[in-house]
Amino acid sequence: MKGKRRERPDYGMGRTGIIALIGVLVVAALGISLINALRSEDSGTVGLGDWGIGSKAPPFAIPDVRSELEGDANVDRREACAVRVEGAITVCDYRGKPLVISFWFTKGASACVDYQDDFDRVARRFGDRAGFLSINVRDDRDSVEEIVAERGWQVDVGHDRDGALSNLYRVGGCPTFLFIDGERVLRRSEAGETDTRTLSRQVRSFIDGQEVGQKGQQ
């Protein structure tokens, strides 16, 4: 069947331009979705999927960067807390008191080391009221040891060699701070730039809230 060809309106954009525009819109939509997925009801970032605010923190055991122990983190739910090897740090070592974990790395985020200086200062200040654990993700082990020694950090530092732990906890930015209560439940998370004063305020608020809750249960 033949007929007169209908002319399509010209919106001043060729086919290539339309495809490019669609691509930009798709990327923007995905970006917005990711931001919303990472944002908790309060603030900061949380995990994706079945791990987030109000969830029990998955167990793990990880080599202490100051020890002779090397290898990947143990993230097996049935085995991790049962690990009793010299040089291993497990999340269950901190059971019964608040725990603040800082995930960091230097690849593509060299400034993140400075935030760990802040984390170490805060850990020294509140170390008698909570546990503090710094976890490096995928950097060279020797380089991490050098950084820890040069900076004079006193906080416990674990080495997540293959990134299994950061993947489990859905860490996407540096630094990422997780606030976990004595029952190993994630209560709060923060990510991005910080300083000693800001982090101290966040940690104090978290610890005070936990202590008030414990008194109320007595």
Number of C-alpha atoms within 10 A of each C-alpha: 2 4 5 5 6 6 6 6 6 7 6 6 10 9 8 8 11 11 12 11 13 11 12 12 12 12 12 12 12 12 12 12 11 12 12 12 14 19 17 17 11 10 12 16 27 27 20 15 8 7 16 21 21 12 14 15 20 18 20 24 27 26 25 22 24 18 13 10 14 16 11 17 23 20 18 12 11 9 12 20 19 13 15 11 10 11 16 20 25 22 19 17 11 20 15 13 17 24 26 23 20 23 27 28 22 17 13 8 12 12 15 21 19 14 21 25 18 17 27 23 19 22 24 13 13 16 14 8 15 21 23 22 22 22 24 23 25 19 17 14 17 11 11 21 17 13 13 20 12 9 14 11 18 12 20 18 25 25 28 29 21 14 17 17 24 19 13 16 18 17 23 16 15 23 23 21 25 24 22 29 25 17 15 22 18 23 19 23 24 21 20 13 14 17 14 16 12 13 19 19 11 15 20 17 11 20 21 12 12 18 14 10 11 11 8 8 7 5
